[in-house]
Amino acid sequence: NTDTLARIYYNHNQKISALKIYKRMNDYLENSNDKYNNTITIAELSIELIEYSDAIEWYNELLGITPDDIVIKKRIVELYLKINDEISFVALSTDLYM
C-alpha cells in the first residue's frame, strides 16, 4: 500500500520522500474523501518542510472542493502572514471576517 510506504518514510523522518509519495498518490485517488484527506496531508507536510507557498496551493485546491471551509481559509491566512504576502492576507482576511 502506497499510503503505508509514505507513513513509513514520514515516521523515519524522511519527509521529503513521504511528500513525493503523497503527491503521486493524489493523481490516482478516485474517492473524493480520500483525495481531500490526502491533500490536507500534503499541505500539512509542506508546512512542516517550510514550503508555505506549496501549502497555500494545496489548500486552495481544497477550497475548490469546499469553498466555504473556514478552517482551510484560516490556515491560508496564517500562511500568507508567514510569507509576508500582505495583499493576499488582507483580501482573504476581509472575506473571512466580514
Rosetta blueprint (number, residue, H / E / L):
1 N L
2 T H
3 D H
4 T H
5 L H
6 A H
7 R H
8 I H
9 Y H
10 Y H
11 N H
12 H L
13 N L
14 Q L
15 K H
16 I H
17 S H
18 A H
19 L H
20 K H
21 I H
22 Y H
23 K H
24 R H
25 M H
26 N H
27 D L
28 Y L
29 L L
30 E L
31 N L
32 S H
33 N H
34 D H
35 K H
36 Y H
37 N H
38 N H
39 T H
40 I H
41 T H
42 I H
43 A H
44 E H
45 L H
46 S H
47 I H
48 E H
49 L L
50 I L
51 E L
52 Y H
53 S H
54 D H
55 A H
56 I H
57 E H
58 W H
59 Y H
60 N H
61 E H
62 L H
63 L H
64 G H
65 I H
66 T L
67 P L
68 D L
69 D L
70 I H
71 V H
72 I H
73 K H
74 K H
75 R H
76 I H
77 V H
78 E H
79 L H
80 Y H
81 L H
82 K H
83 I L
84 N L
85 D L
86 E H
87 I H
88 S H
89 F H
90 V H
91 A H
92 L H
93 S H
94 T H
95 D H
96 L H
97 Y H
98 M L
